[in-house]
Amino acid sequence: MFGLGALMASFAGSLTSMMFEITPMIGLPYTIIAIIAVVLGGLGNILGSLIGGFILGLIGNIVMYIHPGLSLIAYYFIFLLLLLVKPTGIFGK
């Protein structure tokens, strides 16, 4: 699994480097979105992380339709709202 994860990360990194300028912080927005998806679903819950990522994708597309520059702010707002309402996540114990 570690090898498969490293393979997928290297593939995603090579594709990302073709679209954007290579800088040390090129993957930071993607990492933040992934962390928010995992916390949204509940730490340690794989199904929750999948559902959290689906929710973030759905809300991100809705916000991008309204105003493309506000998608990352919407992710932070959802993250803050979740931590205030239910700190363990949707499927957390």
C-alpha positions as CSV (number, residue, x, y, z in Angstrom):
1,M,0.0,0.0,0.0
2,F,2.8,2.4,0.8
3,G,4.4,1.7,-2.7
4,L,1.0,2.2,-4.4
5,G,0.5,5.5,-2.5
6,A,4.0,6.6,-3.5
7,L,3.3,5.7,-7.1
8,M,0.1,7.6,-7.2
9,A,1.7,10.6,-5.4
10,S,4.6,10.7,-7.9
11,F,2.1,10.5,-10.8
12,A,0.0,13.3,-9.4
13,G,3.1,15.4,-8.8
14,S,4.4,14.9,-12.3
15,L,1.0,15.9,-13.8
16,T,0.8,19.0,-11.4
17,S,4.3,20.1,-12.4
18,M,3.2,20.2,-16.0
19,M,0.3,22.6,-15.2
20,F,1.9,24.9,-12.7
21,E,5.3,26.5,-12.0
22,I,7.4,24.3,-9.8
23,T,7.9,25.9,-6.3
24,P,8.4,24.4,-2.9
25,M,4.7,25.1,-2.0
26,I,3.1,23.6,-5.1
27,G,1.2,20.9,-3.3
28,L,0.1,22.9,-0.2
29,P,-3.5,23.6,-1.3
30,Y,-4.0,20.0,-2.2
31,T,-2.6,18.9,1.1
32,I,-4.9,21.2,3.0
33,I,-7.9,20.0,1.1
34,A,-6.9,16.4,1.9
35,I,-6.5,17.1,5.6
36,I,-9.9,18.8,5.7
37,A,-11.5,15.9,4.0
38,V,-10.0,13.4,6.5
39,V,-11.0,15.5,9.5
40,L,-14.5,16.1,8.0
41,G,-15.1,12.4,7.8
42,G,-13.5,11.5,11.1
43,L,-9.9,10.6,11.8
44,G,-9.2,6.9,11.2
45,N,-12.4,6.2,9.3
46,I,-11.8,5.4,5.6
47,L,-15.4,5.5,4.6
48,G,-15.8,8.8,6.4
49,S,-12.8,10.3,4.6
50,L,-14.3,9.2,1.3
51,I,-17.6,10.9,2.2
52,G,-15.8,13.9,3.5
53,G,-14.0,14.3,0.2
54,F,-17.2,13.9,-1.7
55,I,-18.8,16.6,0.4
56,L,-15.9,18.9,-0.1
57,G,-15.9,18.3,-3.8
58,L,-19.6,19.0,-4.0
59,I,-19.4,22.2,-2.0
60,G,-16.2,23.3,-3.8
61,N,-17.9,23.0,-7.2
62,I,-21.0,24.9,-6.1
63,V,-18.8,27.7,-4.7
64,M,-16.7,27.7,-7.9
65,Y,-19.8,28.1,-9.9
66,I,-20.7,31.2,-7.9
67,H,-17.2,32.7,-7.5
68,P,-14.0,30.7,-8.4
69,G,-11.7,32.5,-6.1
70,L,-13.7,31.6,-2.9
71,S,-13.4,27.8,-3.1
72,L,-10.5,27.5,-0.6
73,I,-12.2,30.0,1.7
74,A,-15.3,27.8,1.6
75,Y,-13.2,24.8,2.6
76,Y,-11.7,26.7,5.6
77,F,-15.2,27.8,6.6
78,I,-16.6,24.2,6.4
79,F,-13.5,23.0,8.4
80,L,-14.1,25.7,11.1
81,L,-17.8,25.0,11.3
82,L,-17.2,21.3,11.7
83,L,-14.6,21.8,14.4
84,L,-17.1,24.0,16.3
85,V,-20.1,21.7,15.9
86,K,-18.6,18.2,16.0
87,P,-14.8,18.1,16.6
88,T,-14.6,14.3,16.0
89,G,-15.9,14.5,12.4
90,I,-19.0,13.1,10.8
91,F,-18.3,9.5,11.5
92,G,-15.9,10.1,14.5
93,K,-16.4,8.3,17.8
